[in-house]
Amino acid sequence: MTPTSVTEGPNHTDRWSRHRWTVIRVLSPIALLILWQIGSALRVIPERILPAPSLIVDAGIELARSGELTDALVVSGTRVVEGLVLGGVIGVALGALVGLSRIAEATVDPPLQMLRALPHLGLIPLFILWFGIGETPKILLVALGVAFPLYLNTFSAIRQIDRRHLETADVLGFSWRQRFSRVIIPSIAPQLLVGLRQSLAIAWLSLIVAEQINADAGLGYIINNARDFFRTDTIIFGLVVYALLGITTDGIVRVLERRAMRYRADRG
């Protein structure tokens, strides 16, 4: 036996040990889809209750070819972005205010905590009465869901800043603006991105509910129309698109989060 063959065996085993769980994680949903397709073909799973994956894909192709899917993605994406920006600005601004000021913590935080305790999706009837059934209640519902995770994470991150960094900034004669841009922002960025991940998940969940409010465009509109025509395949396809959008945006933020953590480690 040659030395090469001796070393190849353990290396191959080690590689399999490292990657086997990844392989299993990839194969498990594929196996589930295959079983689902077989169950539908054998009529074990009723088509009215749960259409076969192939039918759901066909429904998606039909929507894509007609242009409805593209239009819906633009409308729904715009609602999420507008709600995310509005809620993000409010949440981060209030979190920074409360985190940097004891007076603000004593006066602003208690009513915010009371409001946070309310299920924001339960405010839909009030939003309809206050703002009607147009775009405003949909965007505000997303913004309300987004604001609180960012508020809490911003507040917590500011309170956990290493005091030595602030003292060093004082010694160097930093202005308040320099302290904020060079010390506070880099220190809170990783936890702020965690809050953004939480907010994005809530944003898409809020949008699913908000687009059931007399929507005339967007993914929710497609799902409502499909419900009226008993198109279960289109409904499930719409829900899958929601899920894929959520996973995609979460993945983007995770990349930013890893970079922020690496940047902070390099600075440390």
DRENLO-77825 format. One line per 3 residues: number of its first residue (from 1); their letters; for each residue x, y, z of C-alpha. Coordinates in steps of 0.1 Angstrom, whole numbers. Layout:
N
NUM	A	X Y Z  ...
This chain:
268
1	MTP	0 0 0  14 34 -10  16 63 14
4	TSV	-9 82 -8  -35 55 -4  -30 56 33
7	TEG	-37 92 36  -66 93 12  -89 71 33
10	PNH	-90 92 65  -92 124 45  -122 111 26
13	TDR	-138 100 58  -132 134 74  -147 153 45
16	WSR	-178 131 46  -181 136 84  -179 174 79
19	HRW	-204 176 51  -228 148 58  -253 169 78
22	TVI	-253 195 50  -261 168 25  -289 155 47
25	RVL	-303 190 52  -304 194 14  -318 160 6
28	SPI	-346 160 33  -368 186 16  -362 170 -18
31	ALL	-373 136 -4  -404 153 11  -413 168 -23
34	ILW	-409 135 -40  -432 118 -14  -457 146 -18
37	QIG	-457 142 -56  -461 104 -53  -489 108 -28
40	SAL	-507 132 -51  -503 109 -81  -517 80 -61
43	RVI	-546 102 -50  -536 96 -14  -534 134 -10
46	PER	-566 151 -24  -558 177 -50  -585 201 -35
49	ILP	-566 200 -2  -530 199 -13  -522 200 -50
52	APS	-491 182 -63  -458 202 -64  -459 200 -102
55	LIV	-493 217 -103  -481 244 -80  -451 250 -103
58	DAG	-474 251 -133  -495 278 -115  -464 298 -109
61	IEL	-453 295 -146  -488 307 -156  -485 337 -134
64	ARS	-450 345 -146  -460 343 -183  -490 365 -179
67	GEL	-469 392 -161  -491 391 -130  -463 377 -108
70	TDA	-438 405 -118  -464 432 -111  -473 417 -78
73	LVV	-437 414 -67  -431 451 -75  -462 462 -55
76	SGT	-455 439 -25  -418 447 -25  -426 484 -25
79	RVV	-449 481 5  -423 462 25  -395 487 16
82	EGL	-417 517 26  -428 501 58  -393 489 66
85	VLG	-378 524 61  -405 541 81  -405 516 109
88	GVI	-367 514 108  -361 551 111  -386 554 140
91	GVA	-373 523 158  -336 532 155  -342 568 164
94	LGA	-362 560 195  -338 533 205  -308 557 202
97	LVG	-327 584 221  -336 561 250  -302 544 250
100	LSR	-283 577 252  -306 595 277  -318 584 311
103	IAE	-346 610 310  -359 595 277  -357 560 292
106	ATV	-379 571 321  -404 590 300  -404 574 265
109	DPP	-397 537 272  -428 529 294  -454 539 269
112	LQM	-435 521 241  -434 489 261  -471 492 267
115	LRA	-476 496 229  -452 467 222  -474 444 244
118	LPH	-503 449 220  -505 424 191  -499 447 162
121	LGL	-519 426 138  -549 430 161  -549 467 153
124	IPL	-561 462 117  -597 472 125  -585 505 140
127	FIL	-562 511 111  -590 506 87  -612 531 107
130	WFG	-584 556 109  -567 553 75  -593 536 53
133	IGE	-585 506 31  -558 521 8  -521 518 9
136	TPK	-516 537 42  -528 510 66  -508 483 49
139	ILL	-475 503 51  -482 514 87  -489 479 97
142	VAL	-456 467 83  -438 498 99  -453 490 133
145	GVA	-441 455 133  -407 465 121  -401 493 146
148	FPL	-400 474 179  -373 448 172  -350 476 159
151	YLN	-359 498 189  -351 471 214  -319 460 197
154	TFS	-307 496 193  -314 504 229  -297 473 242
157	AIR	-267 477 219  -260 512 230  -262 503 267
160	QID	-236 475 261  -210 497 244  -176 493 260
163	RRH	-171 523 282  -134 523 274  -141 532 238
166	LET	-161 562 249  -134 572 273  -108 569 246
169	ADV	-130 591 224  -131 617 252  -93 616 255
172	LGF	-89 621 218  -112 651 219  -139 636 196
175	SWR	-170 658 190  -204 642 197  -208 636 159
178	QRF	-174 619 157  -183 597 188  -215 587 172
181	SRV	-201 579 137  -168 563 148  -176 547 181
184	IIP	-213 542 186  -224 531 151  -196 505 146
187	SIA	-202 491 181  -240 487 177  -240 476 140
190	PQL	-239 438 147  -268 438 171  -287 463 149
193	LVG	-284 438 121  -299 411 143  -328 434 149
196	LRQ	-331 440 112  -333 403 106  -361 400 131
199	SLA	-378 430 116  -377 416 81  -394 384 92
202	IAW	-421 404 109  -424 427 79  -432 398 55
205	LSL	-456 383 80  -474 417 85  -476 421 47
208	IVA	-493 388 42  -520 399 66  -521 435 54
211	EQI	-526 425 18  -558 407 28  -573 442 35
214	NAD	-591 449 2  -559 446 -18  -562 455 -55
217	AGL	-526 446 -63  -497 425 -49  -492 389 -39
220	GYI	-522 392 -14  -544 402 -43  -534 372 -63
223	INN	-540 349 -33  -575 365 -27  -584 360 -63
226	ARD	-572 324 -63  -594 318 -31  -625 331 -49
229	FFR	-619 306 -78  -608 277 -56  -573 277 -70
232	TDT	-554 261 -41  -523 256 -63  -521 294 -68
235	IIF	-526 301 -32  -498 278 -21  -475 292 -48
238	GLV	-482 327 -35  -473 316 0  -441 300 -13
241	VYA	-431 333 -29  -437 351 4  -414 325 21
244	LLG	-387 328 -6  -387 366 -3  -383 363 34
247	ITT	-355 338 32  -337 359 5  -338 391 25
250	DGI	-328 373 56  -298 358 38  -287 393 26
253	VRV	-288 407 61  -269 376 74  -241 383 50
256	LER	-239 419 62  -240 407 98  -210 384 93
259	RAM	-191 412 77  -199 436 106  -188 410 131
262	RYR	-156 404 112  -150 441 110  -155 445 148
265	ADR	-132 415 155  -105 431 132  -108 464 151
268	G	-106 446 184
